[in-house]
Amino acid sequence: MRSRPKVKLLLSPGLVSPGDRLFAEAVLTSRSETPVDFVAIRLRGTARTGVGTGKSRAVHEEHFFVREWRSTSMTMAPGEHRFKALFELADRLPPTYVGPDASITYIITVHVSIPWWPDREQDFVVPLVFAPAPPMPPEPKVFVTARDGPRGKDAFMELSLDATQIAIGDVVSGSISLQNLRGRRVRGVELSFIQTETLVKPSHVVRAGQRFTLRVLDGAPVEGAAIPFRVTMPETATPTFRAATLSLATDVEARADVAWGSDVAIRARILVGPKASAPREDRGWVAPVGSARQALVWQNVAAKLGLVTDPEAKRMVGKHGDVTFAVSAEQHDDYWLVAKLAWPSLGLELDVGERRWSDALATSLVQAGDPAIDRRLAARAREHAQASRFLVPEVLRPLLRFDDVRILDGGARLAVRGAPHVTEKVERFVRRVVAAAESFDRALSRVPAPALFSADVPAWQALAARLRGRLELGRMWIHDAQVGTSTVQIGSVWARGGLLLGSTVVVAIDPPLDAPPSGVEAPSLSPAARDAWRELSARAKGVQIDASAITLELDGKLSDPQAAMPAVELAVSLRRALGGLVAAGPFR
């Protein structure tokens, strides 16, 4: 006598995500000997969307993912029978979702086809959820009701978020401000996460789904003041996804509840991701709100002058040749517009700043030869002849239009007093900074070698080129030379008064040592390391080893830095031995 078997389904893993491999095992228990055409294990992903009500209601159902395993025909004896199937889930499958009138479901159907007998078909729901993902970058942003700021009688609202990519359960920080209220009575301010369904079939419809609302302020706000908030993305929310006929997006809405008038509201589209596998450590920056004009000024000036704005630090950044610069606003005794310029170190021990009363007695200042410059600025350097080639009047004279000037070996700081939201002031300042960057870049190439090394430049240039390093002529120093896999510095050491003290070689230890050896007889040293250290001590005036570098002191001047290469190669051999690498010598 034939019978329909009982069906049980075992799944592994128990909680499945897009991109997983799903193992399904159907356990059939037959009470009698039963012929079977086939046993099928079928996985279907189905999107169901509906539009309208009553007689005008239309429903569309689409199977966007179908996979099936099927057995051959057989005779099923009484007892238990097991059938296994493996399903490879696509990476971009949407999650299980149930909305107001739309859903996405995943169902495994076990179908036992019995000839001349009712088949056994049993469905099992398989929840598909996004697996925890790495924390998403915060991507902070500011949203406004009008790009031009407050206009006419229209109220103006700003919404600042520290992140526009938010994982389920993430904490979101931000602030809201209201301006140009013109007597409107605001009873409170609310923040909402609003999920929006977009249906493609049976017709194109956009409608609100779940809404999560928090009142962040009761009562009237202070006009222009920031209303801070810190909220958690609800655990019951659904990540952003797009399926064949349905997509889900999330907006953050800030809304001012206005009595006897229209509410003021702003919406910001965010990307909601699955729950993060770890807490988000790199918190985003909450941009200040309450001054739309300031934000617009900085954006417009940056765009006009071809610069890049940094919303996290409220900066404009640019580059001319080897000079980079960043413009920002600071507040001390007053508002200041500040530009910080950076370039490769000149090696001149340069310090140029505003002249103080004590500089009137100084006898070691570098003179520019221009009375206006020398009255305003005081310049110091190790060797005046070198500095004078860089600090020419064509470079310094335009700097007198700034209220504060400071120039060092590796860059400069230029500043003027002024509010950061006055268009003319900001644009004029940034134009002067760009001109200064161009002027400094031209001056960099004019810095000569110290007089003591004037005849040795070709030899230093040749070794720097061969070792793919950068030559700093100002103090005769080769940066980031490559000897094998080691990074090496070769340079001259100067006293503050311009006296040459000697030369040095620095070999980087990467990765750093857990603990540097106490001396050449340290028990932790290998024989190879001990031999290299002893030979170095015989060649160099001093050998110092710390966790991150081997530093050699060499006597006298290196007219040709090639003369230091035997010591360099020994130091590289020592570095390798300290790291347990003794099979090969250094590479040239």
N, C-alpha and C positions, 0 to 999 in steps of 0.2 A: 504494500500500500504506500503510495507516495505521500509525502508531507512537506510542508514548508519549514525550513530550518529556522531556529532562533539565531539572531545575529547580535554579535558584540563587536565593537570596534576599539582597537588600541592605537593610540597615536604617539609618535615620538618625533620632535619634542612636544611636550604638553602645551606649550605656548609658542606659536609659530609666527614668524615675521617674514616680510618680503626678502627674497634672496636665500631663504633657508631651503634645506632639503627635508621634506616631510615624509616620514615613514608611517604607513598605515597598514595595520594588520587586522583583517576581518576574521573573527572566530565564529564559525558556523557549527551549530549543534543540531544534528539530524536525529529524528526519532525513528526513522525507518530507511530502508534502502530506496534511494530516490535518484532517477536519472536527471542529469543537469546538462542543458545546452552550453551554459557558460556561467561563470561568476565574474561580475564586473565591479570594480571599485572606481567610482567616477568622482572627480573633484571639479566643482563649478563655482566660479565667481560671478555673481549676478548683481547688476545695477538695476534698481526699480525706481522709477520716477513717475509722479502723478501730477496732473494739472487740472484745476477746476473742481466743481462739486456737482452732486446730483447727476442728472442726465447729461450734463455737459462735461462730465469728468472724463479725462483720458489718461490712461496709464501705459507707460512704455517699460518693457522689461528686456534687458539685453544680457546675454551670457558673454562676458568679455574674457573669461579665462576658463578653458575646459581641458582637462587631462583625464585619460581613462586607461586603466589596466584591465585586461580581460583574459580569463583562462580558456583552456580548451574544454570540449565536452567531456563528461565523466559520469560515473555512477557513484553517488555519494552513499557510503555505507553508514549505518547507525553509529553515532558517536560524534566526536569533535574533529573539525577540519579547519586548518588555518591557511589563509591566503594573504600574501604580502605584496604591497605596491610601494613604489618610491615616486614622489612627485617633486620636481624641481620648480620652485616658486620664482617667478621673475622678480628682478630687483625693484621694478617700478610699480608693483601692484599697490592699489590703494588699500587702506585699512578697512576693517569692518566698521560700518557707520549706520546709525539709525537717526534720521532727522525728522522734521515735521511731516514731510510727505515725500521722503526720498530715503533710500537705504542701499547699502552694499553688504552683501552676505556671501559667505563661503560655506558650501555644504558638500559633504562627502556622502554619496549614495552607494550603498551596497545592494547590488541587483543580482539575485539568483534566478536564472531563467529555467523554468521547469516545464518540459513539454506536456501539453494536455493537462495542465494543472495551473492554478493561480501562482504567478511569480511572487517571490519575496523581494520587496524593495523597501529599504529603510534608510532614512536620512539622518545624518549627524551634522550638527552645526560646528564649524571650525572657526573660532575667533582668530582673526588675523590682526596683529598689532605691530606697530613699528618697534623695532628693537632699540634699546637705549643707544644713543649716538654720542660722539664726542661733542663737547660744548661748542656751540656756534659762535662765530665772532659777533661782538655786540652791535656794531654798525650804528652808532648813535645818530640821531637826526632831530631837526626842529621842524615843526609843521605850523603854518599860520593860516588864518582865515583870508588874508589878502596879502599878496606879495609886496604891495606898495606900503604896507603898514596901515595905521588908522587913517581913515578917509571920511570926510563929511560927518554924518551922524551915525555911521555904521559902527557898532561895537567891534572891537578887535581882540582876538584871542590867539595865544600861542600855546603850543604843546611841545614840550621837550622830553624825549625818551632817551634813556641810556642804551637802549638796544631796540632794533627793529627786526631782529631775528631772535625769537624767544622759544625756548623749549618748555614743554609741559612741566609745571612745577617751578619754573625759574622765577626769581624775584626781579621785578622790573622797577627801576627808579626813574623819577622824572619830576617835572614841575609844570605848572599851568599859570598863565597870567592873563588878566583882563585889562583892557584899556579903552578909553573913549566911551565909557558907559553913559555919559550925559544924563545922569539922573535916574537911569534904570535901577530898579530895586531887585537885587539878586538875593534869592533866598538860600542859595547853596550851590555847590559845584560837585558834579558827579563824574566818575570815570567808569567806562564800560568796555568790556571785551564783547564784540558782536560778531558772531559767526554768520557768514552769508553763503547760501547755496545758490549756485548758478546751474540751471537745468538747460540742456540742449534739446532734449526730446521729452515728451511729444511736441513741445514748443519751447521757445527760448524764454525763460523766466528767471528773474533774480529776486530772491526773497530772504528775509532774515531767518536765521535759525536760533541757536541758543544765544542768550544774552546773560552776561555776568556783570553786575553793577555794584560799585562801591562809592559811597558818599565821602569825598575827601575834604569837604569843608561845609560846615553849617553856618549860615549867615552870610553877610555881605563881605566880599574880599576887599582888601586895600587896593585901589586902582594902581596897576603897574607892578605890584609886589608879586613875588613868586609864591605859589602854593605847592609845596613839595608833597610828593606821595611815594609810597613804596608798597607795591602790591605783588601778589603771587599769581602767576598764570594758573588758572584752575586745573586741578588734576582730571576733572571730567570733560575738559575741552578736547577737541579733536585736532590733530595736526593738519596743516594745509596739505591738500592733495588735489589731484586731477584724475578723473576716470573718463571712461568713454562718453558718458552722457551726463556726468555730474562732476562739479568741482566745488571745493569748499575753501573759502578765504576768511580771514579774521581781520577786523578793524579795531583799533583803539579809538574810542570816542570820548572827548571831553565836552561836557555840557553844563552851561550855567543856567540854573533854574530862575527865570525872570518872571516876577509877578506882574500881571497886567501888561504882558507884552510877549513877543516871540523870544524863545530861548536862543542863546548864543551857543553854537556847537561847532566842533571841528572833528574830522575823522582822519585817521592815519592808518594806512594799510601796513600790516606787519606780516612776517613769515613765522608761522608757528611750527616748530619742529617736535620730534618725539622727545620723551624724557631723556635728559642728558645722562651719560654714563658716569659723569663726575661733576661736582659743582663748578660753575663758571667762575674762574679766578680773575680773569681780565675784565673787571667791571668797566662798562662804558662810561663815557663822560656825559654828564647832564649839562647841556649848554644853558647858559643864563638866558632868562626870558625877561620881558618887560621893556625891551628897547628894540623894536623892529627896525627902526631907522639905522641903528648901529650895524645890525646884521646885514642889511641891504647894502650899506656903504662898503663894507669890507668885501662882500661878494662882487659888487660892481667894479670896484677899483682893481681887484685881483684879475677879473676877466678882461678889463680894459688894457691892463699892462702885461697880460700873458703870464700871470703868476698862478700858483696853485694855493688854494685855501686849505687849511687844516682845521676842520670843525672841532676836533677834540681840544686843541690848544688855542683856538681862535688866532691862527697865524696865517700869514702869506709867505710862501717860500719860493725861492728862485735860484738860478745859477748862471754865472757868466764865466766861462773858462774854468779855471781852478778855484774860483771863488763862489761859495754858496752863501745865501743869506736868508734870514727868517725875520719877518716883521710881526710884532705883537704889540699889545697894549698892556701897560703896567700902571699901577696906582700906588704912589708913595705920598709925598706931600701934595702932589697934584696928579692929574692924569698925564701919562707920557706915552708917546709913540716911540717904540724902541726897535732898532734893527741890529741883529747880531750877524756879523760876517765871519766866515771861516775859510781858511786856506791852509795848504801844507806848511808846516812850521818853517820859519825863515832861519832859525838858529842864530839870531843876532842878539838875544837877550834884550829885546826891544820893549820899551814901555813909554808910550806917549799918552799924556793926559792933560787935563786942564791945569794951567799954571796956578800954583799956590804962592802965598806970600813968602814961604820959605825958599822957593826956587830962585828968588832974587839973588840969593847968596851962593847958589850952586855954580860950580865951575866946570862941571862935567856934562853939560847939556849939549845935545846935537843941534847945531844951528841950521835952520832951513834957508837962511839968507833973505827972508822976506819979513820985514818988520811986523806986519800984521799977524803973521803966523807965529813968529817968535814971541810976540807979546801975549798971545792967547795960549799957546801950547808949550809944554815942556817935554822934551824928548830925550831919552837915555838909551844907550846901547853899549855893547861890549867894545865894538870897534867903530868909531865915528865914520870912517871912510866908507865902510860897508853900508851903514844905515843911511848915509846921505844919498846913496844911489837909489834907495827905496823911497825915502821921505823927501821927494822933490816938490817944489811949490805947486806944480800942476796937480799933484795928488792931494796936497794938504789944503790948498786955498779954498776949494769948494766945500771942505769940511767945516769951515768957519760959519756956515749957515745953519749948522746944527747947534743945539743948546748944550750938548754934552758929548765929548769925544774921548774914546779910549782905544788905543791901538796896541796890540801885543804881538808876539811872534806868530801866533796861530790864528789871529783874527782881530776884529774890531767891534766896538759897540758904539753906535751912533743913536742919539735920541733928541727929541724935541718935546717941549711941553705942548699939550693939546688933547682935546677930547677925541676919543676914537670913533665918534659917529658924525663928524663933520666932513662931508665929502671932499671939499676943496683942500682941507688940511691934510687928510689922509693921502689923497692922490699926490699932492705936492711933495709930501715926505717920501712916499715910496719912489717917486721919480728920481729924487735926489739919491736915494739908496741905490737904485739901479745904476745911476751914473757913477757913484762911488765904487761899486763892485767892478764895473768895467775899468775904471782907473787903477784900482788896486791890482787887477789881473794883469794889466800891461806892466805894472811896476815889479811884479814878482820875478819876471825874467831878467830884470836888471841887477838883481842882487849878486855881487861877485863873491869869489872865495876870499877868505882872510888873506891879508897881505903875505903872511908866512907861507901860504900854500899856492900863491899865484902861479908858480911854474909847474905845479903838480896836478893841475886839474885834469889833463888828458889821461893820466894814469888812473885817477879815481873814477873818471867817467867810464873807462874801459872795463874796470873790474865790476862796477855797478851794472853795466850792460851785460857782462858775461854771466853774472849771478842773478840777473833779472831783479835787481833791487832798485830803490829810488835814492838818488844822490841829493842830499841836502847840502848845497854849497856853503851856506852861511856858517856852518861850524865843521864842515867836512865830515859828513856822517852818511853812511850807506844804510838805508832802512830796508828791512824785509828781504834780504838776500836769501837765495835758496841754495843750500849745499846739501845735495841728496834730498832727504825728506826733512831736513832741519831748516828752521828760519833763523837767520843770523843777522846781527847788527855789527858793523865795524865803524868806529868813529874816533874823533879827537875829543879830548877832555880839556876844558878851559877853566881857568880861574875867573872870578867875576871881573877882575881888572883887565882881562884880555891876555893873561899869561897862559901859555900852553902847558898843561900839567902832564900830558902823556896821551896814550891811546887806549882804547878798550875794545874788547870783543865780547858780545853777548850772544849766547846760543840758547834759544828757548827750549824748555823741557815740556813737551806736550804729548800725553797728559802729564800733569804735575806729579811729582813724587808724593807718596803718602807722608814720608818723613825724610828730610835731607840727611845725608851722612854727616856725622860729627867731625870727621877728619879722614885723612888718607888711610889711617889704620883702623877705621871703623869695621867691626866684624861683619856687618851687613854687605860690605863691598865685595864684588867678585874679583878674582885675580886680574881680569882684563881691565876693570874699572880702576883698580889700585895702580896698575902699571901706567895707564893713560894719565892718571892724576899726577903721579910722580914725574912723568916726563913733562907734563904741562908746567909743573912747579919749577922745573929746571929752565924752562923757556920763558916763562912769564914772571913779571914782578909780583903778581898776586893772583890767586885763584880763589873764587868764592862760589859756593854752590848753595842755592836755596831750592825750595820746592819747585819753582817754575823756570829757573834759568841758571846757566853757568856763566860767570862773569870773569873775564881775564883783564888784568891791568898790565899794560905794556909800557916799557920805558920809551920816552922820546916821541919824536914826530914820525909819522908814517908818510914819507914822501911818495912812496908807492905802496898802496895797501896790499898789493900782491905779496909783499914781504911778510904779512901777517897770516897768509894762508896755511903754512905748516901748523901754526898754533890753532887756527880755526879748525883744521881737519882733526887735530888731536882732541879738541874740545867736542867736536861732533862724535868722534869715536867714544869719548867718555860719556856723552849723552846717551848713545846707543847702549853702552855697557850698563849704565845705570838703569836702563829700561829692560835689560836682559837680552839685548840684541848684540851678539858678538861675532856673528858669522861672517860679516863683510865689513870692509873699511868704508870710510866716507866717500861719497860721490863728488866728483868735481863738476 
